[in-house]
């Protein structure tokens, strides 16, 4: 832990500065001249505020903390924060501002590999909010920042500094005037508006996508796309004279020059292309295998042949060649920015596919007169021709696959279907049963059929006396074959020996055995579900065990939450951690999560009926649903933060809710009740025992209708914090 002397900083322009100072005042260790900040304590406190979405306070504390330890504080916070916490923050404007301040703290001063890795996590979280289609469409007019460090034998240099301003913008200012004096930077400088625009510095939105061109690495051919906030990292590396793509936080691995990577189909196709043996039919037939290889290995498009001949292509065919290179570069840069080929959505793939097809046509048109070419040139042209067709085939195939894939569900929009997968229930412990099986049926062949708890097994040539151990061996034969179940097999063997030596007349001994066998069955149930979780999520055993411990040992709860969260174990871990810390039973949390599975967007059209008169002819049904129905829930529909709230049970659909509303109107007319300025709302009890709150908005529509109390099959009382936590962690931030 770094120790820095405390220096008070005045940040009067920030309204959160006082709150930040009060927060920091609690975190000191030592006395006298040894008094210093408790960096670990600050990080732990900020983690709680981050989880509570108090992004303004976290941002203010990071700005308030001394510059000598701010990177240590943020590094400690990043160790405690989950990726899902960062992604939730990236969904809100104040959360993105907080992430920008954290990123600057990490990427200034002396930056080690751990800080750069944490910077990557922040950028990846913010990248989830970036539109892929807009990225592709904006590539043609991207701002490109040339970079070339000062050297002993070089005169041409392009160096800049980047900083985060107090208003959240990024300011970039070139520190070398030579960027305006050398032709090698001229084209890039034009994208920035010329020297007149960059002389005083450019002010950019931190999320704006720009590009850098690293002339030090021979990168004058293809720029690399980054968000403007990442220019802070490049500026620091320029200052430290360590500039390189490999050291940059946003480096993904799909930069040009990785064409040597590949295996299986990629190597085979490369050999065919280079030898001029690949046919269009062969390339199209291999599109699925080749695309899968690109997704798995991260091989760039067109790296096999085209990239090595860029200068030759542009020199011989400047028009068609430029179109081909632009299509390849656009595909590579898009995949590089978003992390992998597998992350590209339908719209982005469609745009890339159209570019590849257009490039193929332009290349064929430019090279149509091939008779005058040398034989080697003709073979090279054919190889490039086949390679751009391969890229077009891959992208077209990927577009078809993406179209069949279920679209990702936006936050608070859509649901997970009406038929969720059934989760195996936990079996109750049988502690006082005289025998483990309820029904025993023998036939003439000596077969014994055992029935227990609705399950049926068959025991061939069983002993005359049915045993607990025999039933377990049959029920869990698959699990007991697993080498990881050796401990359970040992327990079963010991219990089997005890069972054989315990007389039927020994009531106390048999009851104790029943209890022990029941515990073994419970443990085997957990082992069975645990194995299924590992098979379905590919998580290591230790990670699954940690989740089960957080869920009070309930493997079925972990399995259910993973199903609802689409196997996003980070979200499940975040929710179970919150559950354990706040004393909310994991089983209750799982019960709430199940009720959100059929989420949908509430229709915005008001419910209209003449039967609502004399109070109105319209009711704000979408608000009623978003505030008090699991399937349409939106936490923002209730501006206050009550300790508990009431929700309509999932058995109450929209038609039933409309019927309840009309019944309430009939009862209020019979009372009668007339709204006044002093009393715009009242309560009424329906025939089925539900007490509802009914209110008329001053603008002339029914704006309030929710349950106050009633039978459990219609109305449920829910802890507000649990309700909101389950919704926001599992399904992302509300709209």
Protein Blocks (a to p, Z undefined) as FASTA:
>chain_A
ZZddddddddfkbmklmmmmmmmmmmcgdehjlbccdfklmmmmmmmmmmnopaklmmmm
mmmpcfklmmmmmmmmmmmpcfklmmmmmmpmklmmmmmmmmmmmmgcjddfklmmmmmm
mmmmmmmmpcfklmmmmmmmcccdddddddfkbcbdcdddddddfkopacdddfbfklmm
cfklmmmmmmnnpjklmmnopaddfklccddddfknopmmbccdddfklmmmmmmmmmno
pacfklpmklnolaghilmgcehjlmmmmmmmmnopacfklmmmmmmmmmmmmmmnopae
hklmmmmmmmmmmmmmmmlmmmmmmmmmmmmmmmmmnopaklpcfklmmmmmmmmmmmmm
mmmmmmmpmmlpcfklmmmmmmmmmmmmmmmmmmmmmmmmmmmpccdddehiacebjadc
dddddddddfkbfbfbfbdcddfkopacddeehiacddehiafbdcfklmmmmmmmmmmm
pmklmmmmmmmmmmmmmmmmpcfklmmlmmmmmmmmmmmmmmmmmmmmmmmmmmmnopaf
klmmmmmmmnnopaklmmmmmmmnoopaklmmmmmmmmmmnopafklmmmmmmmmmmgcc
ddfbdcddfklpckbmcdcfklmmmmmpfklgcfklpmbacfbdcdddfklcfklmmmmm
mmmmmmmmmmpccddfklmbdcdddfkopacdddddfkopafbdcdfbdcfklpccddfk
lmmmmmmmmnopaZZ
